[in-house]
Amino acid sequence: MRVVRSVEHLREALEYMRRGGHTPIGFVPTMGFLHEGHASLLRRAGEMSNTVVMSIFVNPLQFGPGEDFESYPRDERRDLELAEREGVDIVFIPTVEEMYPQPIRSKVSVASLTTQLCGASRPGHFDGVTTVVSKLFNMVQPDYAFFGLKDAQQVAVLRRMVSDLNMNVEIVPCPIVREGDGLALSSRNVYLSEEERTQALVLSRSLRTAREALEEGKARTAADIRELLVSVISSSPLAVIEYAEILTFPDLEVLETDDLLTNVDGEIIMALAVKFGRTRLIDNNVFTPKEVATLV
């Protein structure tokens, strides 16, 4: 495994791999503090690619004022151990100065998809994501890029960016990885106190309850599902709901409250953002209502 910290050395390493015929190239962008969710992305990249590149970069552009950029958890040594264990070929670890050597005046922005969900409460966040990912795509020029569906809105935004701008890379969405008790893995879970972590299980429980209600025909509309989600989450005294929404996926169009979900063509997403103390967690479930066999 080769660790590089400059764009120049990254391109040299990639050119060596391409000259040796070690293509296709799979890319997993991360902000570090890796966990089993990241490991699953790396394994998928290894299945589809002959060269696996991973980046570790905490991107200041996607953090808003008062967010946790400075305190975001970091552990480079542990990250490199996990990367080597999962068979990564090249790890790119740039500094902020390497990524942004001068004040950035060019940004990539995806309209519409970024005004809902996390985009509504974190203005500018997705511009930071799309800008840094487009820079990384230009540096790595991968054939495939792997992203977890825990941040399904990010996946939808990046797929639209790639399509709109004719980028020669395939976005590969990968399933959410959960703890045995249902909590979706996140680098920010380390912030949770013991009690907050216990109460955070209400996120996956609310999604499961809503899905079961759909399958049993006890809930039929977007309003029914949202009411169920809010009711279950509100049973946790520490939970502060930022949003609990039901949208089409991947277009992220708002469903009218009385829309019958069986009339929706394609997939929908039940998406959550909830705070426990100072920790903001997201979770979701994406599925096709018409394929739920017992939905009435």
N, C-alpha and C positions, 0 to 999 in steps of 0.2 A: 504494500500500500504506500502510495506517495502522497505526502502532505505538501501543498503549495499555498503560498500566501500572497502572490501577486498575479495579476491578470496575465502578464508576460509568461510566467512560469506555468500557469494553467494552460495556456495555449500551446506552449512547447510540449507539455506532457500529453495533451490531446492529439497533437500532430504526430507524435511518436506512436500512439495507439492506432491512429488511423492508417499510418504508413504500414504498420504491421498487420493490418486487416482486422483489427479488433473492434469491429462494428457489428451491429448497431450500438449506439451509446445511449445509456439510460441515465437520467439525472434526477436526484432527489434533493430539492432545496429544503434546508431546515434552518431554524434559529438555535439549534443546539439543545442542550440538556435533554438528550435523547432518551426515549423509553421504548417499550415494546411496539407501540404504534409506529414509530419511525423504523424500527427493525423490520416490521412487516412490509413497509414500503421498499426497503433495501432488498429484501428477499424477492419481492415481485420484480424489482428492477433486474436482479440477477437472473431471474427466469426468462426475461424478455430481451436481455442485452448481453453483449460480450464484454463491454466496459461499463462499469458503474461509477458514476461521479456523484459525490455528495458535497453540498456546500453547508457551511456553518456561518451564519451572519445574522446578528440581531440588527434589524433594519430600522434606523431611527425614523425614516419617513412614514412608517405605518403606525407610529405611536403618537397619540394626541397629548396635549398639555395635561399634566397631572397623572398620566398613565405610567406604567412600570418599566420604562426603557432602562433606566439606570439599575433598577433592582431585579430585572429579569434574570432568572436563574441561569448560571453558566457553570460548566464543568468540562473543560476541553479534554483533560486526560481521560475521563470516563467516556466521553463521546468518541474519542479515537479508539479506545479499546472495543467499544461496541461496533464501530465501523469496520475495524479489522476482523472482528469475529464474524461479521456478516458478509465478508468478501468484497468490500469496497476497494476499487482500484485507485481512485484519486479523491482526496479530500481537499476542498478549496476553503481556506479560512482567511478571508480578507479583513483588513481593518476598515473602519468607516472612511478613513482618508484614502484608502486604495479604491473603494467603491465610489466615493464622491470627492475626487481631488480638487474640485472647485464647486462653488455654489451651483446647485443644479437648477437649470432654467427650462429644461425639457422634461415633461412628465407624460405618462400614458394614463388615460382615463377612459373607463367604460361607463357609458351613460345608462340610466334606467335600472339595470341590475344592481347598482350600488346604492340606490336610494332606499331600499328596504332593509329590514332586519338590522344586522350590525352596521350597515352603512348609514342608517338613520341616526343611530346613537353615537357613532364614531366617525364624524365627518372628516373626510380626507384619508381615512384608513385605507380604503381600497385603491386610491390613487397611489399611495405608497407601496402597496402590494404589487400592483400591475407595473409600476415603474421599475422596481427592483427585479421582479421576475423577468421582465423584458430585457433588462441589462444582463442578467444571468444567462438567459437564452442566447443572447448575442455572443457572450463569452464562451459558452460551452458548446452551442450548436448541437443539442442532443436530438436524437431521433424520438425518444420518449421522455416524458417528464411525469413523475409520480406524486400524487397528492392524496391525502386522506380525506374521506367524506365527512369526518367530524366537522370540518368547516366546509359544508356543502355549498354555501354561498361563494366562497373563494373558488371552488372548483368551477361553478357556473360562470363566474366572472372571467376566469382565466381561459376557459374553453371559448367563450365569446371573443375575448381579445385575440386569441390564436386564429380563430376563424375570420374575424373582421380584417386582421392585418396580414393574412396569408402567411403566417409563420410556419415554417417547415418542421413542426414538432407535434407529436400526438400527446394530448393530456390523458393520462391513465388514472381514473379515480379508483381508490382502494377503500375497502370496507373499514368502518369504525372498529377499533380494537378496544375492548372493555376489560375491566377487572372482573374477577369471578363474581362479584356482587352486583355488577352492572354499571359501575361508574366508568364513563368514557375516559380513556387515558388522555392526559394533558400535562404539559410541562408545568402548568400553573397549579396543578393539584398539590404541589409541595407547599403552597401557601396555606392550605386548609388546616384548621385545628382539628383535633380528633372528633369533636362534636359536629363541626361544620361538614367534615367528610361524611359522617354518618347521615346527616340530614340531606346532603347532596344527592344521595341515592334516589331522592324523590324525582329527579329529572328523568332517569330511565324508567322509573315506575310510572310516571305520568304518560310517557310515550307508549309504554306497554298497555296501560289501561285504555288509552284512546284507541289504539290499534285493535284491541280485543272488542271494544264496543262497536267498532266498524264491522268487524268480522261477524259479530252476533246480531247485527242490524239494530243495535240499541242507539246508535248515533248515525245520522245520515247527512248532516250538513256541516259546513265550515263552522257555523256558530255552535253546533253541538260539540264538535271536537275541541274548539277553543275553550268552551265552558268546562269541559272535562279536564283539560290540561291545567287550567287555572285553579280549579277546585282541588286537584290532587297536590299541586305544588304548594298551594296556600296552606296545606295541612302541616307544612314544615315551618315552625316559628321563625327560623333564621332566614328563610328564603325571601328575597326581594326580587320580584319579577320585572325584568326589563322588557321582554316581549315573549309572547307565546302565540305564534302565528301559523296559519295554514295557507300555503301558496302553491301555484303550479311550479313544476320543476322541469327543466332548468331555467325557464323564462322568468320565474319569480313574480308572476302576476297575482294580484290580490284576488281572492275568491270572495264573491258576495256572501253575506252571512247565511242566506237561505238557499244557496246553491246546493243541489244534490250532488254529492261527490261521485256517485255512479255515472253522472253525466259528463264528468271531466275526462277528456281524452288524454292519455299519457300519464305521467307521474305527478304526484303532489309531494310536498314536504311539510311535515310538522316540525317547526323550528323553535328552539327555546334559547333564551339568554337569561340567566338568573344569577344574582349575587348572593354570596354567603360571606358575610363580613366584608373584607376588602377584595375577595376573590370573585371574579366574574367567570362563570362557566357557560359553555354552549353545548347543545346536544340537538339531535334531530333524528327523524326517521323519514326515509324516502321510499315511496312505494306506488304501485298502480292500483287504484281502487277497483277497477273492473276485473282485476285478476284475483281479488279476494273472494274466494269461492262462495262463502255463505253470506256475503253482503246483500241486503235486500233493499 
